[in-house]
């Protein structure tokens, strides 16, 4: 018999704030006020303070030179740094996962591929399907990371995941980019299904490098 533990209040506050940042409801550079958040969510400042601390550790909130708390402002230097780390770590995860991945995980990856294909081929607006497409992308990568069987590797990648998801939303509003992401994921899936670790590693390197270069191009256009 299983007894489910209640989710701590600060984690619920954290989830709400994290989603608001990733969805763009809290804009980049926006000042964060503990009192206003407490009032809006109708909770005490204690849980808000704990959730803010966790978001600072993840990099989604940061303090400026005057110690004012603000939503993280994406920049090209961070893109390069984060994606270079991801390239090394996730390509290793893919190589190891090719040898360790379970049939259950392969079945789930195939389901994700089908769902991803449905979104890519859908006539629904890109804006409406962004959240769903991001979720599919995140789960795809997460399954591979967990399938590697290396807990330390998983923990290292986890530190980058919030900022990674934040950056991903910039990169999937273009139909061609979505099609490319889907095709790249499918090639990685095939290598995993065939147990080809070297190919899975190389394909993951190419995929994440392509992500990085696409994002950098977007930032250069804006600057």
C-alpha positions in Angstrom: 0.0 0.0 0.0 1.4 3.4 -1.0 0.8 6.6 0.8 1.4 9.7 -1.3 3.2 12.5 0.3 1.7 16.0 -0.1 3.7 18.4 -2.3 5.3 21.1 -0.1 3.9 24.5 -0.6 7.2 26.0 -1.6 7.4 23.5 -4.5 3.9 24.5 -5.7 5.0 28.1 -5.6 8.2 27.2 -7.4 6.3 25.3 -10.1 4.0 28.2 -10.7 6.8 30.7 -11.0 9.0 28.5 -13.1 6.1 27.9 -15.6 5.3 31.7 -15.7 9.0 32.4 -16.6 9.2 29.7 -19.2 5.9 30.6 -20.7 6.9 34.3 -20.9 4.2 35.5 -18.4 7.1 36.9 -16.4 9.2 38.7 -19.0 13.0 38.7 -19.3 14.5 41.3 -17.0 11.3 41.8 -15.1 11.8 42.7 -11.4 10.6 40.1 -8.9 8.9 41.3 -5.7 8.4 38.7 -2.9 5.5 40.7 -1.3 3.6 41.0 -4.6 4.1 37.3 -5.4 2.9 36.4 -1.9 -0.2 38.5 -2.3 -1.0 37.2 -5.8 -0.6 33.5 -4.8 -2.1 34.1 -1.4 0.7 32.4 0.5 3.2 33.6 3.2 6.6 34.9 2.2 8.4 31.9 3.5 7.4 29.5 0.7 8.0 32.3 -1.8 11.5 32.9 -0.5 12.3 29.2 -0.7 11.0 28.9 -4.3 12.9 32.0 -5.3 16.1 30.5 -3.9 15.6 27.4 -5.9 15.0 29.4 -9.1 18.1 31.4 -8.5 20.1 28.1 -8.2 18.7 27.1 -11.6 19.6 30.4 -13.1 16.0 31.4 -14.0 16.2 34.3 -11.5 19.3 36.5 -10.9 20.3 39.5 -9.0 21.7 42.6 -10.7 24.5 44.9 -9.4 22.1 46.5 -7.0 20.9 43.2 -5.6 17.5 43.6 -7.3 16.0 40.2 -8.2 15.0 39.9 -11.9 14.0 37.3 -14.4 17.0 35.9 -16.2 17.8 37.8 -19.4 19.0 35.4 -22.2 22.3 36.2 -23.9 24.5 34.8 -26.6 27.4 34.0 -24.3 25.3 31.9 -22.1 23.8 30.1 -25.1 27.2 29.0 -26.3 28.4 28.0 -22.8 25.2 26.0 -22.0 25.0 24.3 -25.3 28.7 23.3 -25.3 28.1 21.6 -22.0 25.0 19.9 -23.3 26.8 18.7 -26.4 29.4 16.8 -24.3 27.1 15.5 -21.6 24.1 14.5 -23.7 26.1 12.9 -26.5 27.7 10.7 -23.8 24.2 9.9 -22.4 23.0 8.9 -25.9 26.0 6.6 -26.4 25.4 4.9 -23.1 21.7 4.7 -23.5 22.1 2.8 -26.8 23.4 -0.1 -24.7 21.1 0.2 -21.7 17.8 1.5 -23.0 14.7 -0.7 -22.2 12.0 -1.9 -24.5 9.6 0.2 -22.5 11.6 3.4 -23.1 11.9 2.6 -26.8 8.1 2.2 -27.0 7.7 5.5 -25.3 10.2 7.2 -27.6 8.3 5.9 -30.6 5.1 7.3 -29.2 6.8 10.7 -28.8 7.9 10.5 -32.4 4.4 10.0 -33.5 3.0 12.8 -31.4 5.8 15.1 -32.6 5.0 14.2 -36.2 1.3 15.0 -35.6 2.2 18.5 -34.3 4.7 19.2 -37.2 2.0 18.2 -39.8 -0.8 20.0 -38.0 -2.3 23.2 -39.4 -2.7 24.6 -35.9 -0.8 27.8 -35.2 2.8 27.4 -34.0 2.0 29.6 -31.0 -0.8 27.3 -29.8 1.3 24.1 -30.0 4.5 25.5 -28.6 4.0 24.2 -25.0 3.1 20.7 -26.3 6.0 20.6 -28.6 8.4 21.7 -25.9 7.0 19.0 -23.5 7.6 16.3 -26.2 11.2 17.6 -26.8 12.0 17.7 -23.1 10.6 14.2 -22.5 12.6 12.8 -25.4 15.9 14.1 -24.0 15.0 13.1 -20.5 14.3 9.5 -21.4 17.7 9.2 -23.1 19.5 10.8 -20.1 17.8 8.5 -17.6 18.4 5.5 -19.9 22.1 6.1 -19.7 22.1 4.7 -16.2 24.6 7.2 -15.0 23.2 9.2 -12.0 26.1 11.6 -11.9 25.7 12.4 -15.6 21.9 12.9 -15.0 22.6 15.3 -12.1 25.0 17.4 -14.2 22.5 17.8 -17.1 19.7 18.6 -14.6 21.5 21.8 -13.7 21.2 23.0 -17.2 17.6 21.9 -18.0 15.6 25.0 -16.9 17.7 27.3 -19.0 17.7 24.8 -21.8 13.9 24.7 -21.9 13.8 28.5 -21.8 16.1 28.7 -24.8 14.2 26.0 -26.7 11.0 28.1 -26.9 12.9 30.7 -29.0 13.9 28.0 -31.5 10.6 26.2 -32.3 8.3 29.0 -33.6 9.7 28.4 -37.1 8.1 25.5 -39.0 11.4 24.5 -40.6 13.1 24.4 -37.2 10.4 22.1 -35.9 10.7 19.8 -38.9 14.5 19.7 -38.4 14.1 18.9 -34.7 11.7 16.1 -35.4 13.9 14.6 -38.1 17.0 14.8 -35.9 15.1 13.2 -33.0 13.9 10.4 -35.2 17.4 9.6 -36.4 18.6 9.5 -32.8 15.7 7.2 -32.0 16.6 4.8 -34.8 20.2 4.6 -33.6 19.1 3.8 -30.1 16.7 1.2 -31.3 19.5 -0.5 -33.3 21.8 -0.3 -30.3 24.4 1.8 -32.2 26.1 3.9 -29.5 28.6 5.6 -31.8 25.9 6.8 -34.2 23.6 7.9 -31.4 26.5 9.9 -29.9 27.3 11.6 -33.2 23.7 12.4 -34.0 23.1 13.9 -30.6 26.2 16.1 -31.0 24.9 17.3 -34.4 21.4 17.9 -33.0 22.5 20.0 -30.1 25.1 21.9 -32.2 22.4 22.7 -34.7 20.2 24.0 -31.9 23.0 26.2 -30.6 23.8 27.6 -34.0 20.1 28.3 -34.8 19.7 30.2 -31.5 22.8 32.2 -32.0 21.6 33.3 -35.4 18.3 34.5 -33.8 20.2 36.5 -31.2 22.5 38.1 -33.8 19.4 39.2 -35.8 18.0 40.8 -32.7 21.2 42.6 -31.7 
